[in-house]
Amino acid sequence: MRKLMLGNEAVARGAWEARVGFGSGYPGTPSTEILEALAAYEDVVVQWAPNEKVGYEVAMGASLAGTRALVTMKHVGLNVAADPLFSSSYMGVGGGLVVVSADDPGMHSSQDEQDNRAIARAAKVLMVEPYDVDESRWMAREAFALSERFDSPVILRMTTRVCHQTGVARPADRVDWKSKGYLKDIPKFVMLPSHARERRHKVEERLRAAKAFGEESDLWNPILTGTSDVGVVTSGVSFGYVRESLPEAWILKLGLTHPLPMERIRRFSGMVKRLFVVEELEPYLEESIRAEGIAVAGGRGLFPYTGELNLPLVETALLGAPRSKVTVDLGDLKVPSRPPTLCPGCSHRGMFTLFREMKLRVMGDIGCYTLGALKPLGAMDSCMCMGASVGMAEGLEKFGGPKEKGKTLGVIGDSTFFHSGIPALVDMIVNGSHATLVILDNRWTAMTGGQPHPGTGKDIRGNDAPQLNVAEVCRALGVKRVVEVDPYDLEKTRRVLEEELQAPEVSVVVAVAPCLLGGRIPKGTPVEIHLENCDRCGACIRVGCMGIHEKEGFPDLDPDLCTGCGVCVQVCEAGCISLPSVQGEKTPPGA
C-alpha cells in the first residue's frame, strides 16, 4: 500500500508502527504536525507539554516504565531539553526513546539556524537523518529498535524541507514488540557522580558498538554505485539534490550520522578519484572526514554558509553551472510585497498600537506578537528566545537609567509564559524589579497553528482539560499588582498601562481576548468609513490591519477581511470610521 503523506505525518506513522506508547513535545515549526498526526492513533497517549524539557522528562519516565516514547520539538527546543538529554545519554533507556529535532535551515520560522548534529555529538547519542517521506517513516520506526539495542536516546534529525514535503509513504504493519516493564536499576538510573563515572564508560562502549554497526549497515549507510570517478558523501535532504544533479556519481548516503562510520567513508573514498561532501549548514561531515586524513576535493566552501541547499546550488557547485530552474520567470510582472502581519481583528494589534503611541521600550518574545516589531507598528525593541522578554525587561529597567524608568515593559504570550516565563517572573518578584510585564492571553499557541496549552482548557485531542488562569498564576507567585484588561478597549488599557508603569514594584497586565482563529470566533460586522470626514491623518492605516488600506490617499475597507474589532475606530480622531450597531450594541469579533 502506498499513501501520500507529509514528512511529519510519516514520522508519526513510523512511531505507531513501532508500537510507541507515548508522545509529547511542544509546538514548534517545522515539527508541530508530528504530534498532531500521532494523536490520530487512538491507542497512543499523546499530550502537549508546557515546554520541551518537561516533554522530554515525561517521555524519559515513560521509557523507564518500559514504554516506547517519542518527544518532538524544533531545533531551538532541543536547547530547552538539553539538560535531560545529556544526562539521559549516561542513563540509557528502558523502552526506546526517540527525540525529533526539526532543524530549520534558512530560518523560515526561527530565530537562528543552529545545526543540531553538533548536539548529538556533544551528548554522545545516536542520530539518524531521513531524506524523504518514506525514509521519515521507516527511520522513525527503526529508531526505537536502535535506541533499545544501543541503550541510547536517538535523535531523529529532520529539516524543514523533509518535515513539510509531501510524498509517497509505504505504510507497514506494526512490529511485534512487547514492553519489559519497569526494571529498577539504581546505578544505571540515579546519576550520582559515582554512578555517572561508571556510566561514562558505558557511553563509550555504546558508541563503539553503534559505530561498528554503521560501518557494516547497507540499510542505514548505503553506497550507490556510479559510472564516473566522482564520489559524494551526503545525508538528509541533500542526498536528493546530489542524486538528481549527478546521477552518474558514486554516493555514500549516510542515514546514521552519529556516530559516523569513518572506515566505511575511508573505503568509499578509495573507490573514487575525487571526493565531495554535500551538506547543509555546518561542515559537520566534512570536518570529521578531513580530520581522519581523507582528502576532500570540495565541501561546504562550495555553497553559501547559510540557508537551505537546492538543486541549482548543488548543480552549480558540482557541475559549474545550474542545469535546472526552480523558479518561474514572471517577465515584467511586478508582484507586490506581502510582508507577514497580524491577522485582521487580532487582539495584539491594539496593544502594539498603544506601545508605539506611548513610546515604550518593549522587550518582546516568541509568538505571533513578534510581528509587532514590523512596520507600521514598529513597537518592539528586542526578541531573543522563548521567555526572554521577562528577564530582559527586568535588566533594562534596572540599568537603563532615568530615561527608561516608567517606560520599560516585557511582552509575552500566554503559551510562552507557561513555557518559560514563570521562572523569570519569580526573579522579578524576589529581586525587586519595578518593570511591568504584559501577558497577551489569547488562550492558544497561535503562531504554530492554534494548539492548546495549559491555559486553554483542552488537550491535544480536543477533550476538556484543566485550565490554568494566567492572572491567578501570577498572584499565586506573589505578584501584588495584577490587572486584566480588554485589549480591544484602547483607552482603558492605556490608563492601566500608564498606572502600572509608574508602580514602585513588579506589575502584570493580562490582556485577555481569545485568538480568532484558534477559538474559531465568528467574524463581526465590518466598520463603515465616511470619507467626507477624513482628514487623511493615516492613523487607521498605521494600525497595520489587512482589512483597511490606503487607496488614493484615503482609507479603503476590505469588508471580507474586516472583523469589526473597532481598533481603527478608536484611533480615528476625526470620527470618520464607525462601528455599526446591532440592536444598539457594538459588534466586536465573536459578539
C-alpha positions, -999 to 999 in steps of 0.1 A, spaced: 0 0 0 12 35 -8 -1 67 6 6 104 2 19 119 35 36 149 49 70 141 62 58 149 97 28 126 93 52 98 82 72 102 114 40 97 134 31 67 112 66 51 118 64 57 155 29 40 156 43 11 136 70 7 162 43 5 189 51 38 205 31 42 236 36 78 245 42 110 226 50 145 239 66 178 229 60 215 224 46 231 192 74 245 171 75 249 133 86 227 115 78 199 139 43 206 151 23 183 128 41 151 142 22 150 175 -10 162 159 -8 133 134 2 108 162 -29 119 182 -50 104 154 -39 70 166 -62 63 195 -40 36 212 -12 61 219 -11 85 248 -3 119 233 0 152 250 14 187 246 39 197 273 43 232 286 79 231 273 104 208 257 123 200 289 91 188 306 81 168 275 114 151 274 114 143 311 79 128 309 90 107 279 121 96 298 98 85 326 77 65 302 108 49 288 119 38 323 84 22 326 93 1 295 72 21 271 85 33 238 83 71 238 86 99 212 93 135 221 92 162 194 105 198 191 121 222 167 158 227 168 159 255 194 136 235 215 164 210 220 183 237 238 155 238 263 156 200 266 194 198 266 197 192 304 177 160 305 191 149 271 227 150 282 220 132 315 198 106 298 226 98 275 245 84 305 214 67 319 204 49 288 168 39 283 141 13 292 117 14 263 131 30 231 133 68 233 133 88 201 138 126 201 128 145 170 149 177 164 134 196 134 161 219 122 153 250 102 180 259 76 172 293 62 153 303 93 118 301 77 102 303 112 131 305 136 155 330 153 186 310 143 196 281 122 217 261 146 228 227 134 218 201 159 241 174 146 266 191 169 243 184 199 242 147 190 280 146 190 282 165 223 256 145 240 271 112 227 238 99 215 228 82 182 214 103 154 196 93 122 186 116 93 159 108 66 158 125 32 122 119 21 88 109 33 91 71 34 125 73 50 110 95 77 85 67 83 109 37 84 137 56 102 113 67 129 101 31 132 136 16 133 150 43 156 132 27 185 149 -6 179 183 12 177 175 30 210 170 -2 228 198 -21 211 224 5 220 208 17 252 207 53 240 182 81 232 181 85 194 178 119 178 158 118 146 170 149 128 145 164 104 148 196 85 121 219 72 122 205 37 118 170 49 92 178 75 70 197 51 74 178 18 45 157 6 55 124 -9 47 87 -11 50 66 20 47 28 22 30 21 55 38 -13 70 22 -34 97 31 -28 133 61 -46 147 59 -75 171 72 -59 203 63 -61 240 74 -40 269 97 -55 295 81 -32 321 99 -12 348 132 -26 359 147 -10 390 184 -2 385 199 24 409 234 25 394 220 30 359 193 55 365 204 75 396 230 100 383 251 104 414 287 113 405 299 79 414 273 62 392 279 87 364 316 80 363 308 43 357 281 51 331 306 73 312 324 41 302 291 26 291 285 56 268 318 50 250 311 13 247 278 21 232 293 45 207 319 19 196 292 -7 191 270 17 172 299 28 150 307 -9 142 271 -14 133 271 17 110 303 5 93 286 -26 80 250 -14 75 239 -12 39 204 -2 51 215 28 72 246 39 52 241 26 16 266 31 -12 251 38 -46 274 28 -74 282 51 -102 299 53 -136 321 83 -131 352 89 -110 334 113 -86 321 103 -52 298 122 -29 293 118 8 260 133 18 230 129 42 194 140 47 176 161 21 210 169 4 211 134 -9 181 141 -32 198 171 -48 230 151 -53 213 121 -69 194 144 -93 224 166 -101 250 138 -106 231 106 -114 264 91 -127 283 97 -94 291 73 -66 272 83 -35 276 73 1 243 82 17 246 84 55 214 77 74 231 70 107 251 102 111 263 98 147 285 80 153 299 84 118 312 52 101 347 66 93 361 33 80 332 29 56 338 65 44 375 57 40 368 27 19 343 47 -2 369 74 -8 392 47 -22 366 38 -48 367 73 -65 393 98 -77 375 129 -64 355 130 -32 330 158 -25 309 163 6 274 179 3 256 190 34 235 219 47 246 244 74 278 235 93 306 213 78 298 185 103 306 157 79 334 174 61 353 184 92 350 148 106 362 133 72 392 158 69 402 151 105 407 115 95 431 125 68 408 117 40 412 141 10 381 161 1 380 178 -33 352 201 -23 328 206 6 310 233 24 331 261 8 313 254 -25 280 265 -10 266 296 8 272 293 45 236 299 53 202 288 41 189 257 25 205 239 -4 185 234 -36 191 218 -70 206 248 -88 230 254 -59 242 218 -59 245 218 -97 265 250 -97 289 236 -71 294 202 -87 289 210 -124 300 246 -126 266 259 -137 229 252 -129 211 228 -153 177 231 -135 154 260 -129 132 260 -98 117 295 -102 91 308 -125 100 337 -149 74 363 -144 88 386 -170 78 423 -164 51 413 -139 56 431 -106 44 411 -76 36 433 -46 54 426 -14 34 406 11 52 410 45 39 389 74 13 407 96 -11 400 124 -45 386 114 -73 410 109 -90 415 142 -61 402 162 -62 414 198 -24 420 197 -28 449 172 -44 473 197 -18 466 223 11 473 200 -6 504 187 -6 517 223 30 507 229 40 527 198 20 557 207 33 556 243 69 553 230 76 524 253 107 502 255 92 468 246 112 436 253 94 411 231 92 373 229 84 344 205 49 343 191 25 359 167 30 392 185 67 393 174 52 408 142 46 439 163 82 447 156 74 453 119 61 484 102 38 501 105 36 491 142 74 491 149 67 487 186 92 460 198 128 466 208 141 430 212 132 394 207 157 367 216 142 334 227 113 319 245 106 336 278 135 362 274 111 392 274 106 389 312 142 389 323 153 414 296 127 438 308 140 434 344 175 441 333 167 471 311 145 487 337 173 483 364 202 496 343 186 517 315 189 549 335 163 575 342 151 577 306 139 541 308 121 544 342 84 541 337 89 532 300 100 496 301 79 465 298 81 429 288 55 414 264 49 377 264 22 354 251 3 331 274 18 299 259 53 313 261 45 324 297 37 288 307 67 276 286 95 297 303 82 330 315 72 319 350 108 314 364 118 348 351 87 364 367 98 348 400 132 365 395 115 399 390 95 394 422 123 383 446 149 407 432 128 439 435 121 447 398 98 476 390 93 465 354 58 458 340 50 425 323 22 424 297 9 389 291 -11 385 259 -36 359 269 -53 346 237 -58 311 251 -39 293 223 -5 286 210 -14 306 179 18 310 159 21 273 152 -15 268 142 -36 270 173 -25 243 196 -39 241 232 -17 250 262 -22 249 300 -44 280 298 -67 267 270 -88 241 288 -84 215 260 -60 186 253 -44 177 220 -75 157 210 -99 185 218 -111 170 251 -118 192 281 -88 196 304 -79 216 335 -75 253 326 -49 275 344 -58 311 348 -28 334 339 -38 361 363 -43 337 392 -9 320 385 8 355 387 -10 362 420 -1 328 434 36 335 426 34 367 447 27 395 422 6 420 441 -4 442 412 -22 421 385 -47 437 363 -68 421 335 -77 443 305 -97 440 273 -72 447 246 -99 460 223 -107 488 247 -77 510 240 -85 540 263 -90 518 294 -59 497 285 -38 529 281 -48 541 316 -39 508 331 -5 508 314 3 543 325 -6 535 361 13 502 362 44 515 345 47 540 374 43 514 401 72 510 426 71 472 422 67 445 397 33 446 380 15 424 355 -11 434 329 -30 405 314 -47 413 280 -75 387 277 -90 381 243 -92 347 226 -74 341 193 -100 345 165 -86 315 146 -78 292 175 -111 299 191 -130 297 158 -147 330 166 -172 343 140 -164 374 122 -181 406 134 -198 433 114 -173 453 93 -168 490 101 -181 518 80 -158 546 66 -172 581 60 -147 597 37 -163 632 39 -150 634 74 -115 620 67 -85 644 73 -61 618 58 -41 616 90 -32 579 84 -39 567 119 -61 539 108 -35 527 83 -8 527 109 -26 500 130 -14 477 102 -46 458 96 -51 439 63 -88 449 64 -81 486 58 -56 500 34 -47 532 16 -63 540 -18 -56 573 -35 -47 589 -2 -78 577 17 -86 546 38 -103 519 19 -121 489 35 -120 453 26 -152 440 41 -142 404 36 -113 409 59 -126 434 84 -138 416 116 -153 447 133 -127 447 161 -130 485 164 -93 494 168 -93 516 138 -125 533 151 -107 542 183 -76 557 167 -96 578 142 -98 613 159 -118 627 130 -146 602 136 -148 591 100 -148 554 109 -177 539 128 -187 505 141 -223 497 131 -247 489 160 -268 458 160 -298 462 183 -280 491 199 -248 472 207 -214 472 190 -203 440 173 -167 432 180 -154 398 169 -173 369 185 -202 390 195 
